Amino acid sequence: MSTQTKPRSNFWFVWRMPLLLAALTLFALIIALVKTGVWHWAAWAALATPIVVGLWYSFVRRSR
């Protein structure tokens, strides 16, 4: 009897985080154009998230 498991989809494994960051960036750009007040701070934080994630992963890779 064979104990084969269903192969994991490489597409979602590879593209899940970039698509999430792209959606967050698009949301932030639209909110920054449409809303005012506190929403500008939320848009600023959402636009800073991809930068922070990129810097964090670049420093984690170097330390290993």
Predicted model as a PDB file, atoms N, CA, C, CB and O in Angstrom, pLDDT in the B-factor column:
MODEL        1                                                                  
ATOM      1  N   MET A   1       0.841  -1.172   0.000  1.00 52.00           N  
ATOM      2  CA  MET A   1       0.000   0.000   0.000  1.00 52.00           C  
ATOM      3  C   MET A   1       0.895   1.247   0.000  1.00 52.00           C  
ATOM      4  CB  MET A   1      -0.962  -0.009   1.223  1.00 52.00           C  
ATOM      5  O   MET A   1       1.882   1.314   0.733  1.00 52.00           O  
ATOM      6  N   SER A   2       0.548   2.196  -0.802  1.00 54.00           N  
ATOM      7  CA  SER A   2       1.333   3.417  -0.945  1.00 54.00           C  
ATOM      8  C   SER A   2       0.796   4.494  -0.015  1.00 54.00           C  
ATOM      9  CB  SER A   2       1.317   3.908  -2.405  1.00 54.00           C  
ATOM     10  O   SER A   2      -0.416   4.638   0.144  1.00 54.00           O  
ATOM     11  N   THR A   3       1.688   5.241   0.591  1.00 60.00           N  
ATOM     12  CA  THR A   3       1.288   6.337   1.486  1.00 60.00           C  
ATOM     13  C   THR A   3       1.658   7.676   0.862  1.00 60.00           C  
ATOM     14  CB  THR A   3       1.959   6.188   2.880  1.00 60.00           C  
ATOM     15  O   THR A   3       2.430   8.447   1.430  1.00 60.00           O  
ATOM     16  N   GLN A   4       1.101   7.939  -0.307  1.00 63.00           N  
ATOM     17  CA  GLN A   4       1.373   9.197  -0.981  1.00 63.00           C  
ATOM     18  C   GLN A   4       0.473  10.290  -0.427  1.00 63.00           C  
ATOM     19  CB  GLN A   4       1.178   9.055  -2.496  1.00 63.00           C  
ATOM     20  O   GLN A   4      -0.708  10.068  -0.159  1.00 63.00           O  
ATOM     21  N   THR A   5       1.041  11.450  -0.265  1.00 66.00           N  
ATOM     22  CA  THR A   5       0.263  12.599   0.164  1.00 66.00           C  
ATOM     23  C   THR A   5       0.076  13.545  -1.009  1.00 66.00           C  
ATOM     24  CB  THR A   5       0.944  13.318   1.345  1.00 66.00           C  
ATOM     25  O   THR A   5       0.828  13.506  -1.982  1.00 66.00           O  
ATOM     26  N   LYS A   6      -0.907  14.371  -0.907  1.00 64.00           N  
ATOM     27  CA  LYS A   6      -1.164  15.346  -1.963  1.00 64.00           C  
ATOM     28  C   LYS A   6      -0.021  16.359  -1.983  1.00 64.00           C  
ATOM     29  CB  LYS A   6      -2.539  16.059  -1.750  1.00 64.00           C  
ATOM     30  O   LYS A   6       0.305  16.933  -0.944  1.00 64.00           O  
ATOM     31  N   PRO A   7       0.597  16.590  -3.152  1.00 65.00           N  
ATOM     32  CA  PRO A   7       1.704  17.555  -3.203  1.00 65.00           C  
ATOM     33  C   PRO A   7       1.221  18.962  -2.889  1.00 65.00           C  
ATOM     34  CB  PRO A   7       2.375  17.531  -4.583  1.00 65.00           C  
ATOM     35  O   PRO A   7       0.126  19.363  -3.283  1.00 65.00           O  
ATOM     36  N   ARG A   8       2.053  19.697  -2.176  1.00 69.00           N  
ATOM     37  CA  ARG A   8       1.720  21.055  -1.787  1.00 69.00           C  
ATOM     38  C   ARG A   8       1.851  21.992  -2.983  1.00 69.00           C  
ATOM     39  CB  ARG A   8       2.619  21.523  -0.634  1.00 69.00           C  
ATOM     40  O   ARG A   8       2.786  21.869  -3.773  1.00 69.00           O  
ATOM     41  N   SER A   9       0.929  22.915  -3.111  1.00 76.00           N  
ATOM     42  CA  SER A   9       0.954  23.857  -4.218  1.00 76.00           C  
ATOM     43  C   SER A   9       2.102  24.845  -4.023  1.00 76.00           C  
ATOM     44  CB  SER A   9      -0.397  24.602  -4.336  1.00 76.00           C  
ATOM     45  O   SER A   9       2.121  25.596  -3.048  1.00 76.00           O  
ATOM     46  N   ASN A  10       3.041  24.844  -4.935  1.00 89.00           N  
ATOM     47  CA  ASN A  10       4.178  25.754  -4.845  1.00 89.00           C  
ATOM     48  C   ASN A  10       3.777  27.190  -5.151  1.00 89.00           C  
ATOM     49  CB  ASN A  10       5.278  25.314  -5.793  1.00 89.00           C  
ATOM     50  O   ASN A  10       4.425  28.127  -4.685  1.00 89.00           O  
ATOM     51  N   PHE A  11       2.710  27.372  -5.933  1.00 88.00           N  
ATOM     52  CA  PHE A  11       2.290  28.720  -6.296  1.00 88.00           C  
ATOM     53  C   PHE A  11       1.948  29.532  -5.057  1.00 88.00           C  
ATOM     54  CB  PHE A  11       1.091  28.671  -7.241  1.00 88.00           C  
ATOM     55  O   PHE A  11       2.479  30.627  -4.871  1.00 88.00           O  
ATOM     56  N   TRP A  12       1.067  29.008  -4.205  1.00 88.00           N  
ATOM     57  CA  TRP A  12       0.672  29.752  -3.017  1.00 88.00           C  
ATOM     58  C   TRP A  12       1.797  29.834  -2.012  1.00 88.00           C  
ATOM     59  CB  TRP A  12      -0.539  29.120  -2.380  1.00 88.00           C  
ATOM     60  O   TRP A  12       1.886  30.817  -1.277  1.00 88.00           O  
ATOM     61  N   PHE A  13       2.646  28.850  -1.955  1.00 89.00           N  
ATOM     62  CA  PHE A  13       3.769  28.890  -1.028  1.00 89.00           C  
ATOM     63  C   PHE A  13       4.722  30.024  -1.383  1.00 89.00           C  
ATOM     64  CB  PHE A  13       4.513  27.551  -1.030  1.00 89.00           C  
ATOM     65  O   PHE A  13       5.256  30.693  -0.499  1.00 89.00           O  
ATOM     66  N   VAL A  14       4.932  30.236  -2.666  1.00 90.00           N  
ATOM     67  CA  VAL A  14       5.876  31.257  -3.129  1.00 90.00           C  
ATOM     68  C   VAL A  14       5.239  32.646  -3.176  1.00 90.00           C  
ATOM     69  CB  VAL A  14       6.411  30.889  -4.509  1.00 90.00           C  
ATOM     70  O   VAL A  14       5.879  33.623  -2.789  1.00 90.00           O  
ATOM     71  N   TRP A  15       4.001  32.753  -3.638  1.00 93.00           N  
ATOM     72  CA  TRP A  15       3.401  34.041  -3.933  1.00 93.00           C  
ATOM     73  C   TRP A  15       2.441  34.568  -2.876  1.00 93.00           C  
ATOM     74  CB  TRP A  15       2.696  33.955  -5.208  1.00 93.00           C  
ATOM     75  O   TRP A  15       1.879  35.647  -3.062  1.00 93.00           O  
ATOM     76  N   ARG A  16       2.230  33.856  -1.780  1.00 93.00           N  
ATOM     77  CA  ARG A  16       1.278  34.289  -0.762  1.00 93.00           C  
ATOM     78  C   ARG A  16       1.671  35.638  -0.150  1.00 93.00           C  
ATOM     79  CB  ARG A  16       1.170  33.231   0.334  1.00 93.00           C  
ATOM     80  O   ARG A  16       0.850  36.555  -0.113  1.00 93.00           O  
ATOM     81  N   MET A  17       2.882  35.772   0.319  1.00 91.00           N  
ATOM     82  CA  MET A  17       3.308  37.015   0.978  1.00 91.00           C  
ATOM     83  C   MET A  17       3.446  38.178  -0.010  1.00 91.00           C  
ATOM     84  CB  MET A  17       4.638  36.794   1.698  1.00 91.00           C  
ATOM     85  O   MET A  17       2.999  39.279   0.310  1.00 91.00           O  
ATOM     86  N   PRO A  18       4.045  37.991  -1.199  1.00 94.00           N  
ATOM     87  CA  PRO A  18       4.087  39.124  -2.138  1.00 94.00           C  
ATOM     88  C   PRO A  18       2.698  39.627  -2.543  1.00 94.00           C  
ATOM     89  CB  PRO A  18       4.855  38.726  -3.382  1.00 94.00           C  
ATOM     90  O   PRO A  18       2.492  40.832  -2.687  1.00 94.00           O  
ATOM     91  N   LEU A  19       1.751  38.710  -2.726  1.00 95.00           N  
ATOM     92  CA  LEU A  19       0.393  39.143  -3.071  1.00 95.00           C  
ATOM     93  C   LEU A  19      -0.273  39.866  -1.911  1.00 95.00           C  
ATOM     94  CB  LEU A  19      -0.457  37.946  -3.491  1.00 95.00           C  
ATOM     95  O   LEU A  19      -1.007  40.832  -2.122  1.00 95.00           O  
ATOM     96  N   LEU A  20      -0.030  39.416  -0.705  1.00 95.00           N  
ATOM     97  CA  LEU A  20      -0.579  40.088   0.468  1.00 95.00           C  
ATOM     98  C   LEU A  20       0.006  41.494   0.614  1.00 95.00           C  
ATOM     99  CB  LEU A  20      -0.303  39.264   1.736  1.00 95.00           C  
ATOM    100  O   LEU A  20      -0.725  42.440   0.907  1.00 95.00           O  
ATOM    101  N   LEU A  21       1.306  41.635   0.413  1.00 95.00           N  
ATOM    102  CA  LEU A  21       1.935  42.949   0.498  1.00 95.00           C  
ATOM    103  C   LEU A  21       1.469  43.870  -0.628  1.00 95.00           C  
ATOM    104  CB  LEU A  21       3.450  42.807   0.461  1.00 95.00           C  
ATOM    105  O   LEU A  21       1.307  45.072  -0.417  1.00 95.00           O  
ATOM    106  N   ALA A  22       1.256  43.318  -1.812  1.00 96.00           N  
ATOM    107  CA  ALA A  22       0.744  44.119  -2.929  1.00 96.00           C  
ATOM    108  C   ALA A  22      -0.670  44.604  -2.649  1.00 96.00           C  
ATOM    109  CB  ALA A  22       0.770  43.308  -4.230  1.00 96.00           C  
ATOM    110  O   ALA A  22      -0.996  45.756  -2.935  1.00 96.00           O  
ATOM    111  N   ALA A  23      -1.510  43.744  -2.097  1.00 96.00           N  
ATOM    112  CA  ALA A  23      -2.882  44.147  -1.747  1.00 96.00           C  
ATOM    113  C   ALA A  23      -2.874  45.218  -0.665  1.00 96.00           C  
ATOM    114  CB  ALA A  23      -3.702  42.931  -1.276  1.00 96.00           C  
ATOM    115  O   ALA A  23      -3.654  46.168  -0.725  1.00 96.00           O  
ATOM    116  N   LEU A  24      -2.003  45.071   0.316  1.00 96.00           N  
ATOM    117  CA  LEU A  24      -1.893  46.066   1.381  1.00 96.00           C  
ATOM    118  C   LEU A  24      -1.430  47.412   0.825  1.00 96.00           C  
ATOM    119  CB  LEU A  24      -0.923  45.581   2.469  1.00 96.00           C  
ATOM    120  O   LEU A  24      -1.936  48.458   1.230  1.00 96.00           O  
ATOM    121  N   THR A  25      -0.476  47.389  -0.094  1.00 96.00           N  
ATOM    122  CA  THR A  25       0.021  48.615  -0.714  1.00 96.00           C  
ATOM    123  C   THR A  25      -1.069  49.288  -1.549  1.00 96.00           C  
ATOM    124  CB  THR A  25       1.245  48.311  -1.589  1.00 96.00           C  
ATOM    125  O   THR A  25      -1.237  50.506  -1.490  1.00 96.00           O  
ATOM    126  N   LEU A  26      -1.802  48.501  -2.320  1.00 97.00           N  
ATOM    127  CA  LEU A  26      -2.887  49.055  -3.130  1.00 97.00           C  
ATOM    128  C   LEU A  26      -3.960  49.679  -2.239  1.00 97.00           C  
ATOM    129  CB  LEU A  26      -3.505  47.961  -4.024  1.00 97.00           C  
ATOM    130  O   LEU A  26      -4.456  50.769  -2.526  1.00 97.00           O  
ATOM    131  N   PHE A  27      -4.313  48.986  -1.163  1.00 95.00           N  
ATOM    132  CA  PHE A  27      -5.277  49.520  -0.198  1.00 95.00           C  
ATOM    133  C   PHE A  27      -4.782  50.851   0.367  1.00 95.00           C  
ATOM    134  CB  PHE A  27      -5.520  48.508   0.946  1.00 95.00           C  
ATOM    135  O   PHE A  27      -5.549  51.809   0.467  1.00 95.00           O  
ATOM    136  N   ALA A  28      -3.515  50.911   0.732  1.00 95.00           N  
ATOM    137  CA  ALA A  28      -2.959  52.126   1.335  1.00 95.00           C  
ATOM    138  C   ALA A  28      -2.951  53.284   0.343  1.00 95.00           C  
ATOM    139  CB  ALA A  28      -1.538  51.865   1.843  1.00 95.00           C  
ATOM    140  O   ALA A  28      -3.260  54.416   0.714  1.00 95.00           O  
ATOM    141  N   LEU A  29      -2.606  53.018  -0.898  1.00 95.00           N  
ATOM    142  CA  LEU A  29      -2.592  54.088  -1.898  1.00 95.00           C  
ATOM    143  C   LEU A  29      -3.992  54.634  -2.146  1.00 95.00           C  
ATOM    144  CB  LEU A  29      -1.990  53.582  -3.210  1.00 95.00           C  
ATOM    145  O   LEU A  29      -4.176  55.845  -2.271  1.00 95.00           O  
ATOM    146  N   ILE A  30      -4.969  53.754  -2.216  1.00 96.00           N  
ATOM    147  CA  ILE A  30      -6.347  54.213  -2.426  1.00 96.00           C  
ATOM    148  C   ILE A  30      -6.851  54.993  -1.225  1.00 96.00           C  
ATOM    149  CB  ILE A  30      -7.275  53.026  -2.703  1.00 96.00           C  
ATOM    150  O   ILE A  30      -7.471  56.044  -1.382  1.00 96.00           O  
ATOM    151  N   ILE A  31      -6.591  54.489  -0.030  1.00 95.00           N  
ATOM    152  CA  ILE A  31      -7.028  55.183   1.187  1.00 95.00           C  
ATOM    153  C   ILE A  31      -6.353  56.554   1.298  1.00 95.00           C  
ATOM    154  CB  ILE A  31      -6.715  54.329   2.440  1.00 95.00           C  
ATOM    155  O   ILE A  31      -6.994  57.524   1.701  1.00 95.00           O  
ATOM    156  N   ALA A  32      -5.071  56.641   0.947  1.00 93.00           N  
ATOM    157  CA  ALA A  32      -4.365  57.922   1.031  1.00 93.00           C  
ATOM    158  C   ALA A  32      -4.959  58.950   0.067  1.00 93.00           C  
ATOM    159  CB  ALA A  32      -2.872  57.727   0.732  1.00 93.00           C  
ATOM    160  O   ALA A  32      -4.944  60.147   0.352  1.00 93.00           O  
ATOM    161  N   LEU A  33      -5.478  58.494  -1.061  1.00 95.00           N  
ATOM    162  CA  LEU A  33      -6.076  59.422  -2.020  1.00 95.00           C  
ATOM    163  C   LEU A  33      -7.500  59.813  -1.655  1.00 95.00           C  
ATOM    164  CB  LEU A  33      -6.061  58.813  -3.396  1.00 95.00           C  
ATOM    165  O   LEU A  33      -7.923  60.930  -1.951  1.00 95.00           O  
ATOM    166  N   VAL A  34      -8.240  58.926  -1.025  1.00 95.00           N  
ATOM    167  CA  VAL A  34      -9.665  59.141  -0.821  1.00 95.00           C  
ATOM    168  C   VAL A  34     -10.001  59.706   0.554  1.00 95.00           C  
ATOM    169  CB  VAL A  34     -10.396  57.855  -1.021  1.00 95.00           C  
ATOM    170  O   VAL A  34     -10.842  60.599   0.663  1.00 95.00           O  
ATOM    171  N   LYS A  35      -9.370  59.211   1.583  1.00 92.00           N  
ATOM    172  CA  LYS A  35      -9.736  59.581   2.953  1.00 92.00           C  
ATOM    173  C   LYS A  35      -8.799  60.644   3.512  1.00 92.00           C  
ATOM    174  CB  LYS A  35      -9.722  58.349   3.856  1.00 92.00           C  
ATOM    175  O   LYS A  35      -7.742  60.920   2.945  1.00 92.00           O  
ATOM    176  N   THR A  36      -9.202  61.233   4.626  1.00 92.00           N  
ATOM    177  CA  THR A  36      -8.379  62.224   5.306  1.00 92.00           C  
ATOM    178  C   THR A  36      -8.328  61.918   6.793  1.00 92.00           C  
ATOM    179  CB  THR A  36      -8.920  63.645   5.065  1.00 92.00           C  
ATOM    180  O   THR A  36      -8.998  61.008   7.279  1.00 92.00           O  
ATOM    181  N   GLY A  37      -7.525  62.689   7.501  1.00 93.00           N  
ATOM    182  CA  GLY A  37      -7.447  62.553   8.957  1.00 93.00           C  
ATOM    183  C   GLY A  37      -6.639  61.340   9.387  1.00 93.00           C  
ATOM    184  O   GLY A  37      -5.508  61.140   8.945  1.00 93.00           O  
ATOM    185  N   VAL A  38      -7.234  60.538  10.250  1.00 94.00           N  
ATOM    186  CA  VAL A  38      -6.556  59.361  10.797  1.00 94.00           C  
ATOM    187  C   VAL A  38      -6.221  58.353   9.700  1.00 94.00           C  
ATOM    188  CB  VAL A  38      -7.427  58.698  11.868  1.00 94.00           C  
ATOM    189  O   VAL A  38      -5.255  57.599   9.820  1.00 94.00           O  
ATOM    190  N   TRP A  39      -7.010  58.341   8.644  1.00 93.00           N  
ATOM    191  CA  TRP A  39      -6.759  57.409   7.552  1.00 93.00           C  
ATOM    192  C   TRP A  39      -5.399  57.654   6.891  1.00 93.00           C  
ATOM    193  CB  TRP A  39      -7.867  57.515   6.515  1.00 93.00           C  
ATOM    194  O   TRP A  39      -4.786  56.713   6.387  1.00 93.00           O  
ATOM    195  N   HIS A  40      -4.925  58.890   6.887  1.00 93.00           N  
ATOM    196  CA  HIS A  40      -3.594  59.154   6.326  1.00 93.00           C  
ATOM    197  C   HIS A  40      -2.515  58.455   7.141  1.00 93.00           C  
ATOM    198  CB  HIS A  40      -3.319  60.668   6.276  1.00 93.00           C  
ATOM    199  O   HIS A  40      -1.538  57.955   6.583  1.00 93.00           O  
ATOM    200  N   TRP A  41      -2.689  58.418   8.462  1.00 94.00           N  
ATOM    201  CA  TRP A  41      -1.724  57.697   9.303  1.00 94.00           C  
ATOM    202  C   TRP A  41      -1.793  56.195   9.047  1.00 94.00           C  
ATOM    203  CB  TRP A  41      -1.983  57.989  10.791  1.00 94.00           C  
ATOM    204  O   TRP A  41      -0.768  55.514   9.021  1.00 94.00           O  
ATOM    205  N   ALA A  42      -2.999  55.688   8.859  1.00 94.00           N  
ATOM    206  CA  ALA A  42      -3.162  54.264   8.555  1.00 94.00           C  
ATOM    207  C   ALA A  42      -2.534  53.932   7.201  1.00 94.00           C  
ATOM    208  CB  ALA A  42      -4.659  53.873   8.561  1.00 94.00           C  
ATOM    209  O   ALA A  42      -1.896  52.890   7.049  1.00 94.00           O  
ATOM    210  N   ALA A  43      -2.713  54.812   6.228  1.00 95.00           N  
ATOM    211  CA  ALA A  43      -2.113  54.602   4.907  1.00 95.00           C  
ATOM    212  C   ALA A  43      -0.588  54.661   4.994  1.00 95.00           C  
ATOM    213  CB  ALA A  43      -2.632  55.656   3.904  1.00 95.00           C  
ATOM    214  O   ALA A  43       0.110  53.876   4.352  1.00 95.00           O  
ATOM    215  N   TRP A  44      -0.085  55.590   5.787  1.00 95.00           N  
ATOM    216  CA  TRP A  44       1.362  55.689   5.974  1.00 95.00           C  
ATOM    217  C   TRP A  44       1.925  54.406   6.579  1.00 95.00           C  
ATOM    218  CB  TRP A  44       1.705  56.890   6.867  1.00 95.00           C  
ATOM    219  O   TRP A  44       2.953  53.898   6.132  1.00 95.00           O  
ATOM    220  N   ALA A  45       1.250  53.892   7.591  1.00 95.00           N  
ATOM    221  CA  ALA A  45       1.702  52.650   8.233  1.00 95.00           C  
ATOM    222  C   ALA A  45       1.620  51.469   7.267  1.00 95.00           C  
ATOM    223  CB  ALA A  45       0.862  52.359   9.490  1.00 95.00           C  
ATOM    224  O   ALA A  45       2.513  50.622   7.239  1.00 95.00           O  
ATOM    225  N   ALA A  46       0.554  51.414   6.482  1.00 95.00           N  
ATOM    226  CA  ALA A  46       0.408  50.318   5.521  1.00 95.00           C  
ATOM    227  C   ALA A  46       1.458  50.406   4.416  1.00 95.00           C  
ATOM    228  CB  ALA A  46      -0.999  50.330   4.909  1.00 95.00           C  
ATOM    229  O   ALA A  46       1.938  49.377   3.940  1.00 95.00           O  
ATOM    230  N   LEU A  47       1.820  51.617   4.002  1.00 95.00           N  
ATOM    231  CA  LEU A  47       2.859  51.763   2.978  1.00 95.00           C  
ATOM    232  C   LEU A  47       4.258  51.469   3.533  1.00 95.00           C  
ATOM    233  CB  LEU A  47       2.820  53.177   2.393  1.00 95.00           C  
ATOM    234  O   LEU A  47       5.155  51.079   2.785  1.00 95.00           O  
ATOM    235  N   ALA A  48       4.437  51.654   4.820  1.00 96.00           N  
ATOM    236  CA  ALA A  48       5.736  51.353   5.431  1.00 96.00           C  
ATOM    237  C   ALA A  48       5.919  49.861   5.676  1.00 96.00           C  
ATOM    238  CB  ALA A  48       5.886  52.109   6.745  1.00 96.00           C  
ATOM    239  O   ALA A  48       7.050  49.396   5.823  1.00 96.00           O  
ATOM    240  N   THR A  49       4.839  49.110   5.721  1.00 95.00           N  
ATOM    241  CA  THR A  49       4.919  47.679   6.028  1.00 95.00           C  
ATOM    242  C   THR A  49       5.791  46.899   5.050  1.00 95.00           C  
ATOM    243  CB  THR A  49       3.537  47.085   6.041  1.00 95.00           C  
ATOM    244  O   THR A  49       6.643  46.139   5.510  1.00 95.00           O  
ATOM    245  N   PRO A  50       5.636  47.037   3.710  1.00 94.00           N  
ATOM    246  CA  PRO A  50       6.522  46.285   2.803  1.00 94.00           C  
ATOM    247  C   PRO A  50       8.000  46.647   2.977  1.00 94.00           C  
ATOM    248  CB  PRO A  50       6.110  46.533   1.360  1.00 94.00           C  
ATOM    249  O   PRO A  50       8.873  45.794   2.816  1.00 94.00           O  
ATOM    250  N   ILE A  51       8.272  47.892   3.301  1.00 94.00           N  
ATOM    251  CA  ILE A  51       9.659  48.313   3.520  1.00 94.00           C  
ATOM    252  C   ILE A  51      10.214  47.640   4.763  1.00 94.00           C  
ATOM    253  CB  ILE A  51       9.756  49.849   3.653  1.00 94.00           C  
ATOM    254  O   ILE A  51      11.332  47.125   4.750  1.00 94.00           O  
ATOM    255  N   VAL A  52       9.441  47.642   5.826  1.00 94.00           N  
ATOM    256  CA  VAL A  52       9.884  47.014   7.079  1.00 94.00           C  
ATOM    257  C   VAL A  52      10.075  45.514   6.890  1.00 94.00           C  
ATOM    258  CB  VAL A  52       8.868  47.280   8.209  1.00 94.00           C  
ATOM    259  O   VAL A  52      11.055  44.946   7.371  1.00 94.00           O  
ATOM    260  N   VAL A  53       9.145  44.876   6.195  1.00 93.00           N  
ATOM    261  CA  VAL A  53       9.259  43.424   5.953  1.00 93.00           C  
ATOM    262  C   VAL A  53      10.500  43.120   5.120  1.00 93.00           C  
ATOM    263  CB  VAL A  53       7.991  42.882   5.235  1.00 93.00           C  
ATOM    264  O   VAL A  53      11.227  42.172   5.415  1.00 93.00           O  
ATOM    265  N   GLY A  54      10.745  43.912   4.091  1.00 90.00           N  
ATOM    266  CA  GLY A  54      11.935  43.698   3.258  1.00 90.00           C  
ATOM    267  C   GLY A  54      13.224  43.887   4.028  1.00 90.00           C  
ATOM    268  O   GLY A  54      14.150  43.089   3.890  1.00 90.00           O  
ATOM    269  N   LEU A  55      13.296  44.925   4.830  1.00 91.00           N  
ATOM    270  CA  LEU A  55      14.495  45.148   5.638  1.00 91.00           C  
ATOM    271  C   LEU A  55      14.682  44.054   6.675  1.00 91.00           C  
ATOM    272  CB  LEU A  55      14.425  46.503   6.326  1.00 91.00           C  
ATOM    273  O   LEU A  55      15.804  43.602   6.906  1.00 91.00           O  
ATOM    274  N   TRP A  56      13.594  43.627   7.300  1.00 91.00           N  
ATOM    275  CA  TRP A  56      13.692  42.575   8.314  1.00 91.00           C  
ATOM    276  C   TRP A  56      14.219  41.281   7.697  1.00 91.00           C  
ATOM    277  CB  TRP A  56      12.320  42.330   8.974  1.00 91.00           C  
ATOM    278  O   TRP A  56      15.109  40.646   8.264  1.00 91.00           O  
ATOM    279  N   TYR A  57      13.679  40.882   6.542  1.00 86.00           N  
ATOM    280  CA  TYR A  57      14.155  39.659   5.908  1.00 86.00           C  
ATOM    281  C   TYR A  57      15.584  39.783   5.402  1.00 86.00           C  
ATOM    282  CB  TYR A  57      13.247  39.285   4.769  1.00 86.00           C  
ATOM    283  O   TYR A  57      16.318  38.795   5.394  1.00 86.00           O  
ATOM    284  N   SER A  58      15.993  40.969   4.983  1.00 88.00           N  
ATOM    285  CA  SER A  58      17.372  41.119   4.515  1.00 88.00           C  
ATOM    286  C   SER A  58      18.362  40.989   5.667  1.00 88.00           C  
ATOM    287  CB  SER A  58      17.554  42.470   3.819  1.00 88.00           C  
ATOM    288  O   SER A  58      19.447  40.434   5.491  1.00 88.00           O  
ATOM    289  N   PHE A  59      17.996  41.498   6.847  1.00 87.00           N  
ATOM    290  CA  PHE A  59      18.896  41.375   7.991  1.00 87.00           C  
ATOM    291  C   PHE A  59      18.859  39.986   8.595  1.00 87.00           C  
ATOM    292  CB  PHE A  59      18.545  42.399   9.045  1.00 87.00           C  
ATOM    293  O   PHE A  59      19.879  39.518   9.100  1.00 87.00           O  
ATOM    294  N   VAL A  60      17.722  39.311   8.561  1.00 81.00           N  
ATOM    295  CA  VAL A  60      17.643  37.950   9.083  1.00 81.00           C  
ATOM    296  C   VAL A  60      18.462  37.009   8.217  1.00 81.00           C  
ATOM    297  CB  VAL A  60      16.182  37.477   9.153  1.00 81.00           C  
ATOM    298  O   VAL A  60      19.146  36.133   8.745  1.00 81.00           O  
ATOM    299  N   ARG A  61      18.410  37.166   6.925  1.00 67.00           N  
ATOM    300  CA  ARG A  61      19.190  36.317   6.002  1.00 67.00           C  
ATOM    301  C   ARG A  61      20.685  36.494   6.215  1.00 67.00           C  
ATOM    302  CB  ARG A  61      18.834  36.639   4.543  1.00 67.00           C  
ATOM    303  O   ARG A  61      21.442  35.524   6.159  1.00 67.00           O  
ATOM    304  N   ARG A  62      21.113  37.724   6.458  1.00 63.00           N  
ATOM    305  CA  ARG A  62      22.544  37.982   6.640  1.00 63.00           C  
ATOM    306  C   ARG A  62      23.067  37.406   7.947  1.00 63.00           C  
ATOM    307  CB  ARG A  62      22.817  39.473   6.596  1.00 63.00           C  
ATOM    308  O   ARG A  62      24.221  36.985   8.018  1.00 63.00           O  
ATOM    309  N   SER A  63      22.245  37.382   8.966  1.00 58.00           N  
ATOM    310  CA  SER A  63      22.733  36.915  10.270  1.00 58.00           C  
ATOM    311  C   SER A  63      22.840  35.404  10.341  1.00 58.00           C  
ATOM    312  CB  SER A  63      21.822  37.406  11.373  1.00 58.00           C  
ATOM    313  O   SER A  63      23.529  34.882  11.218  1.00 58.00           O  
ATOM    314  N   ARG A  64      22.190  34.699   9.458  1.00 54.00           N  
ATOM    315  CA  ARG A  64      22.246  33.225   9.480  1.00 54.00           C  
ATOM    316  C   ARG A  64      23.397  32.709   8.723  1.00 54.00           C  
ATOM    317  CB  ARG A  64      20.999  32.626   8.930  1.00 54.00           C  
ATOM    318  O   ARG A  64      23.590  31.496   8.643  1.00 54.00           O  
TER     319      ARG A  64                                                      
ENDMDL                                                                          
END                                                                             
